[in-house]
Amino acid sequence: MSESILKLEHVTKRFAGHTAVRDLSMEVPRGGIFGLLGPNGAGKTTTIRMIMNILVPDEGRVLLFGGAASGREQSERIGFLPEERGLYKKMKVLDHLIFLGEAKGVSRKVAGAKSRVWLERLGIGDWAGRKVEDLSKGMQQKVQFISTLLHDPDLVILDEPFSGLDPVNSMVMKDVVVEIARSGRTVVFSTHIMEQAEKMCDHIAIIARGEKVLDGSLVEIKRGYGKRNVALGFSDGGGRAAASILADRSLVVRVDDSGSSAEVELAPGADHGRLLKTLVDAGVGLVRFEVIEPSLHSIFISKVGVEAATAVASEAKHA
């Protein structure tokens, strides 16, 4: 792993007898996108608050930029978008952004110029003179996202940044996040939606019930699981016909099923040819049979359990 910009060493945080984060250690390499992943309630937001020094660990320590200075002391080098959005509703959008930019050490003139550029880029330039309360929730989220970037931070920390956004606006913001990473800066973002993380992240850490269950390079993690997974696509009725075969644990140990398609993990000792023959012999209509690396969602299921992963999938559909 390259030089780390952020390091957590055996960090623990408790609240009234409940341990929200337990003995968490991880390193975020400099440059790229790091995903902090896990179900809601896993401890992601608590971890981010300790990184920002909003909360103080009961045990362990947080190191930023190679030193022990806190998130508050390093605030001019960090852009932070919290899960709980907060803007002054009565302020005009441009005035608000200038105010937040000045708070981060940006001159009024520069903050104004940058704000106008960002507002236009994110499609809300016509709203610069309107009050924040006149904006939709998605527009307000864009404004707060802009405020996170105005001072050109070295480290950008985003807590569930795309929640509540429609697909088009999510894509616009994702493009900005990728652009930031390509410029050599570092992005840490938390999410419970694995499809987002798989498309964007270079490195990940998965936490569940306050504990880390996996971390490392996404490419290396997927390679380490080998090609024991098969992507299946069914013709009409094929999914129902395949159900009993995919329930055979001597053949398949895990199924991520969406009706017309499925991703399955082969059981130890089973092979791809046996699965294909069994499906064909049973008359299952197939339009796809492809040996693949496991998806991040599949890895997530194996690490956090089906129940937690199912809850995450349900939340993602309504996000």
C-alpha positions as CSV (number, residue, x, y, z in Angstrom):
1,M,0.0,0.0,0.0
2,S,1.3,3.5,-0.8
3,E,1.9,6.2,1.7
4,S,-1.3,6.7,3.8
5,I,-3.0,10.0,4.1
6,L,-5.2,8.7,6.9
7,K,-4.6,6.0,9.5
8,L,-6.8,4.6,12.3
9,E,-5.0,2.5,15.0
10,H,-7.2,0.2,17.1
11,V,-10.0,2.8,17.4
12,T,-12.9,2.1,19.7
13,K,-16.0,4.2,20.5
14,R,-18.7,3.4,23.0
15,F,-22.1,5.1,23.8
16,A,-23.9,4.2,27.0
17,G,-22.7,0.6,27.1
18,H,-23.0,0.1,23.3
19,T,-19.8,-0.3,21.3
20,A,-20.4,1.5,18.0
21,V,-16.8,0.9,16.7
22,R,-14.6,-1.8,18.1
23,D,-10.8,-2.0,17.6
24,L,-10.9,-0.6,14.1
25,S,-7.6,-0.3,12.2
26,M,-7.3,0.8,8.6
27,E,-5.1,2.9,6.3
28,V,-6.3,5.1,3.4
29,P,-3.6,5.5,0.7
30,R,-2.9,8.9,-0.7
31,G,-4.8,9.5,-4.0
32,G,-7.8,7.6,-5.3
33,I,-11.2,6.7,-3.9
34,F,-11.6,4.8,-0.6
35,G,-14.9,3.3,0.2
36,L,-16.0,2.8,3.8
37,L,-18.8,0.2,3.4
38,G,-21.3,-1.5,5.5
39,P,-25.0,-1.8,6.5
40,N,-26.7,1.2,8.1
41,G,-25.8,1.1,11.8
42,A,-22.4,-0.6,11.1
43,G,-20.4,2.3,12.6
44,K,-19.4,4.2,9.4
45,T,-20.7,7.6,10.5
46,T,-19.2,7.2,14.0
47,T,-15.9,6.4,12.3
48,I,-16.0,9.5,10.1
49,R,-16.9,11.7,13.1
50,M,-13.8,10.4,14.9
51,I,-11.7,11.1,11.9
52,M,-13.0,14.7,11.9
53,N,-12.5,15.0,15.7
54,I,-16.2,15.6,16.2
55,L,-16.1,12.5,18.4
56,V,-13.0,11.5,20.4
57,P,-12.1,7.7,20.4
58,D,-12.3,6.0,23.8
59,E,-9.3,3.9,22.7
60,G,-6.8,4.1,19.8
61,R,-5.9,7.1,17.7
62,V,-6.4,8.7,14.3
63,L,-3.5,10.0,12.2
64,L,-4.0,12.5,9.4
65,F,-1.4,13.5,6.8
66,G,1.2,11.4,8.6
67,G,0.8,13.2,12.0
68,A,-1.4,13.1,15.0
69,A,-3.1,16.5,14.5
70,S,-6.9,16.3,14.7
71,G,-9.4,16.8,12.0
72,R,-10.3,20.2,13.4
73,E,-6.7,21.3,13.3
74,Q,-6.4,20.1,9.7
75,S,-9.8,21.4,8.6
76,E,-8.4,23.7,5.9
77,R,-7.0,20.6,4.2
78,I,-10.2,18.6,4.5
79,G,-13.5,18.9,2.8
80,F,-16.3,17.2,4.8
81,L,-19.8,16.5,3.7
82,P,-21.7,15.1,6.7
83,E,-24.7,12.7,6.5
84,E,-26.9,15.3,8.2
85,R,-27.0,18.1,5.7
86,G,-27.1,21.6,7.3
87,L,-27.5,25.0,5.5
88,Y,-28.8,28.3,6.7
89,K,-32.2,28.4,5.0
90,K,-32.7,32.1,4.9
91,M,-29.3,32.9,3.2
92,K,-29.0,33.3,-0.6
93,V,-27.2,30.4,-2.2
94,L,-24.2,32.4,-3.5
95,D,-23.8,34.4,-0.3
96,H,-23.9,31.1,1.7
97,L,-21.2,29.5,-0.4
98,I,-19.0,32.6,-0.1
99,F,-19.5,32.6,3.6
100,L,-18.5,28.9,3.9
101,G,-15.5,29.5,1.6
102,E,-14.3,32.4,3.7
103,A,-14.6,30.1,6.8
104,K,-12.1,27.8,5.1
105,G,-9.6,30.6,4.3
106,V,-10.7,31.4,0.8
107,S,-10.9,35.1,-0.1
108,R,-14.4,36.5,-0.8
109,K,-13.5,37.2,-4.5
110,V,-12.1,33.7,-5.1
111,A,-15.0,32.0,-3.2
112,G,-17.5,34.0,-5.3
113,A,-15.8,33.1,-8.6
114,K,-15.4,29.4,-7.8
115,S,-19.0,29.2,-6.5
116,R,-20.4,30.5,-9.7
117,V,-18.4,28.0,-11.7
118,W,-19.6,25.1,-9.6
119,L,-23.2,26.2,-9.6
120,E,-23.2,26.3,-13.4
121,R,-21.5,23.0,-13.6
122,L,-24.0,21.3,-11.3
123,G,-26.9,22.8,-13.2
124,I,-28.1,25.3,-10.5
125,G,-26.5,28.5,-11.7
126,D,-29.9,30.2,-12.1
127,W,-30.5,29.7,-8.4
128,A,-27.5,31.7,-7.1
129,G,-29.6,34.6,-6.0
130,R,-32.4,32.5,-4.4
131,K,-32.7,31.6,-0.7
132,V,-31.6,28.1,0.3
133,E,-35.1,27.4,1.5
134,D,-36.4,27.8,-2.1
135,L,-34.3,25.0,-3.4
136,S,-35.3,21.3,-3.6
137,K,-33.6,18.8,-1.3
138,G,-31.4,17.6,-4.1
139,M,-30.4,21.2,-5.0
140,Q,-29.5,21.9,-1.4
141,Q,-27.4,18.8,-1.4
142,K,-25.5,20.1,-4.4
143,V,-24.9,23.4,-2.7
144,Q,-23.4,21.6,0.4
145,F,-21.3,19.4,-1.9
146,I,-19.9,22.6,-3.6
147,S,-19.1,24.0,-0.1
148,T,-17.1,20.9,0.6
149,L,-14.8,21.5,-2.5
150,L,-14.4,25.3,-2.6
151,H,-11.1,25.4,-0.7
152,D,-9.5,22.6,-2.9
153,P,-9.0,20.2,0.0
154,D,-6.3,17.4,-0.1
155,L,-8.7,15.0,1.5
156,V,-12.5,14.9,0.8
157,I,-14.7,12.9,3.2
158,L,-18.3,12.2,2.0
159,D,-20.8,10.5,4.2
160,E,-23.5,8.9,2.1
161,P,-23.1,11.7,-0.5
162,F,-25.6,10.3,-3.1
163,S,-28.5,9.4,-0.9
164,G,-31.7,11.0,-2.0
165,L,-30.4,12.1,-5.4
166,D,-32.1,11.0,-8.6
167,P,-29.9,8.9,-11.0
168,V,-29.0,11.9,-13.2
169,N,-27.8,14.1,-10.4
170,S,-26.0,11.1,-8.8
171,M,-24.1,10.6,-12.0
172,V,-23.1,14.3,-12.1
173,M,-21.7,14.2,-8.6
174,K,-20.0,10.8,-9.1
175,D,-18.2,12.3,-12.1
176,V,-16.9,15.1,-9.9
177,V,-15.7,12.7,-7.3
178,V,-13.8,10.6,-9.9
179,E,-12.3,13.8,-11.3
180,I,-11.0,14.8,-7.8
181,A,-9.4,11.4,-7.4
182,R,-7.7,11.6,-10.8
183,S,-6.2,15.0,-9.9
184,G,-4.2,13.2,-7.2
185,R,-6.4,14.0,-4.2
186,T,-8.0,11.5,-1.9
187,V,-11.7,10.8,-1.5
188,V,-13.1,8.8,1.4
189,F,-16.8,8.1,1.0
190,S,-19.2,5.9,3.0
191,T,-22.1,4.0,1.5
192,H,-24.2,1.0,2.0
193,I,-24.8,0.7,-1.8
194,M,-22.3,-1.8,-3.1
195,E,-23.0,-1.0,-6.8
196,Q,-21.8,2.6,-6.3
197,A,-18.6,1.5,-4.5
198,E,-17.7,-1.2,-7.1
199,K,-17.9,1.3,-9.9
200,M,-15.9,4.0,-8.1
201,C,-13.5,2.7,-5.5
202,D,-9.8,1.8,-5.6
203,H,-9.7,0.5,-2.0
204,I,-12.4,-0.5,0.4
205,A,-13.0,-1.4,4.0
206,I,-16.2,-3.3,5.0
207,I,-17.4,-2.9,8.6
208,A,-20.3,-4.7,10.3
209,R,-21.5,-4.4,13.8
210,G,-18.7,-1.9,14.5
211,E,-15.9,-4.2,13.4
212,K,-13.8,-4.4,10.3
213,V,-14.4,-7.6,8.3
214,L,-12.4,-6.9,5.2
215,D,-10.2,-4.2,3.7
216,G,-7.7,-3.7,0.9
217,S,-7.4,-3.0,-2.8
218,L,-10.7,-3.8,-4.6
219,V,-8.9,-5.5,-7.4
220,E,-6.8,-7.7,-5.1
221,I,-9.9,-8.5,-2.9
222,K,-11.9,-9.7,-6.0
223,R,-8.9,-11.6,-7.4
224,G,-8.4,-13.3,-4.0
225,Y,-11.9,-14.8,-4.2
226,G,-11.0,-16.5,-7.5
227,K,-13.4,-17.2,-10.4
228,R,-15.8,-19.3,-8.4
229,N,-18.8,-17.2,-9.5
230,V,-21.1,-17.6,-12.4
231,A,-23.4,-15.0,-13.9
232,L,-26.6,-16.5,-15.2
233,G,-29.3,-15.0,-17.4
234,F,-32.6,-16.7,-17.9
235,S,-35.2,-16.7,-20.6
236,D,-38.9,-16.4,-19.6
237,G,-39.5,-18.8,-16.8
238,G,-35.9,-19.9,-16.6
239,G,-35.4,-18.4,-13.1
240,R,-38.2,-20.5,-11.7
241,A,-37.0,-23.6,-13.4
242,A,-33.5,-23.1,-12.0
243,A,-34.6,-22.5,-8.4
244,S,-34.3,-26.1,-7.2
245,I,-30.9,-26.5,-8.8
246,L,-29.6,-23.3,-7.3
247,A,-30.8,-24.5,-3.9
248,D,-28.6,-27.6,-4.1
249,R,-25.8,-26.7,-1.6
250,S,-23.6,-29.5,-3.0
251,L,-23.5,-27.4,-6.2
252,V,-24.0,-23.8,-5.2
253,V,-23.3,-22.2,-1.8
254,R,-24.6,-18.7,-2.4
255,V,-27.1,-17.1,-4.8
256,D,-27.7,-13.4,-5.5
257,D,-31.0,-13.6,-7.5
258,S,-32.9,-10.9,-9.2
259,G,-35.4,-13.0,-11.1
260,S,-34.3,-12.9,-14.7
261,S,-30.6,-13.1,-13.7
262,A,-28.5,-14.4,-10.9
263,E,-24.9,-14.5,-9.6
264,V,-24.0,-17.8,-7.9
265,E,-20.9,-19.0,-6.0
266,L,-20.0,-22.6,-6.7
267,A,-19.7,-25.1,-3.8
268,P,-16.3,-26.6,-3.0
269,G,-15.7,-29.5,-5.3
270,A,-18.3,-28.3,-7.8
271,D,-17.2,-27.0,-11.2
272,H,-18.7,-24.7,-13.9
273,G,-19.3,-27.6,-16.3
274,R,-21.3,-29.6,-13.8
275,L,-23.5,-26.6,-13.1
276,L,-24.1,-25.9,-16.8
277,K,-24.9,-29.5,-17.6
278,T,-27.3,-29.7,-14.7
279,L,-29.2,-26.6,-15.8
280,V,-29.3,-27.7,-19.5
281,D,-30.4,-31.3,-18.6
282,A,-33.3,-29.7,-16.5
283,G,-34.4,-27.7,-19.5
284,V,-33.6,-24.3,-18.0
285,G,-33.7,-21.6,-20.6
286,L,-30.3,-19.7,-20.4
287,V,-29.3,-16.6,-22.3
288,R,-26.1,-16.1,-20.3
289,F,-23.6,-18.4,-18.6
290,E,-20.4,-16.6,-17.8
291,V,-17.6,-17.4,-15.3
292,I,-16.8,-14.1,-13.5
293,E,-15.0,-12.6,-10.6
294,P,-17.4,-12.1,-7.7
295,S,-19.2,-8.8,-7.5
296,L,-18.6,-6.6,-4.5
297,H,-22.2,-7.2,-3.6
298,S,-21.5,-10.9,-3.5
299,I,-18.4,-10.4,-1.4
300,F,-20.4,-8.1,0.9
301,I,-23.1,-10.8,1.4
302,S,-20.4,-13.4,2.3
303,K,-18.9,-11.0,4.9
304,V,-21.9,-9.4,6.6
305,G,-24.5,-12.1,6.1
306,V,-27.7,-12.4,4.0
307,E,-30.0,-10.7,6.4
308,A,-27.9,-7.5,6.6
309,A,-27.3,-7.5,2.8
310,T,-31.0,-8.0,2.1
311,A,-31.8,-5.0,4.3
312,V,-29.1,-2.9,2.4
313,A,-30.6,-4.0,-1.0
314,S,-34.1,-2.9,0.1
315,E,-32.8,0.5,1.3
316,A,-30.9,1.0,-2.0
317,K,-34.1,0.5,-4.0
318,H,-35.8,3.3,-2.1
319,A,-32.8,5.6,-2.0
